[in-house]
Amino acid sequence: MLPVIFDEDILLKYAKEHKIQPFRVKQIFYELFKNQNIDWDSMTTLSKDMRKELSNKFDILNLTIDKVLEDEQTTKFSFKTLD
């Protein structure tokens, strides 16, 4: 399981190790929190190469379906999170 990109400490450490400029980190958080993007391809302020690199290193959302309950009119999902 990949680390979640919403952890600022992990992202800042990664950026420092990979010599990513600080304004790029701000762009990432802007896309996540201001634009509420949860899809790497929608983050058009980042280069395609950076989006690909980040998608290989980080998850945006880390949810898995735990349970599905269905009846005639509704479907309910129970999710598990990383924490």
N, C-alpha and C positions, 0 to 999 in steps of 0.2 A: 504494500500500500504506500502510495506517495504522500509526502507531507502536504498539508493544505496551504494554499497561497495566502490565506487570510492571517497567517501567523507572521506578523511584521518582523519579529526578531530573526526568524528563519530566512525570510526573504532578504533582509538587509545583510545577513551573513553571506548568503549565496551571492548577492550582488557584489559584495566586497571581494569575495574569492574569485569571481569571474570578471572583475573589473567592469562591471556595469555602472554606468554613470548615474549619480543620484537622481537626476531629473527623470530617468527611465523608471526608477522605483516609484516616484511620484505619479508618473503616467499610469503605471500598473494599478496603484491604489485608486486613482481617479476613475479608471475604467471599472474597477470592482465596486466602489462605494458610491460614487456620484452617478455614473452611467448604469450601475447595477448590471453589468455584463457578467454572465456566468458561462460564456462560451468564448474560447480563445479566438476563434475566427472573427468574432464581432469586435475585437479590440483593435480597431484599425489605426489607432495612434501608435501602435507598436509594429515594427517590421515583421514580415512573415517569418523570417528566420528566428527572431526573438520569440514570437508566439509559438513556433514549433519547439524551440529549446525549452521554454517554460512549460509547455504542455507535457514534455517528456520528463520533467523534474517535479512538477507540482500538480495536485488536483485543485480544482476550484471548489467543488462541492464533494464532500466525501460521505455520501449517503448510500445505503444499500437497503433494498426492500426486505423487511423482516417477515411481514405477514400481510396477506390480502384477504379481506372479508367482502363477500359479494352477496347481495340479495337482488330482488327484481329491479329495484330502482337506483341503487347506489353501489359504489365500490369504495371501500376504505382501505387505506394503506398504512401500515406501521413501518417506520424507517428506523434503521440503526445508524448512529453516527460514529465517527472515529473515537470520540471521547465517551 
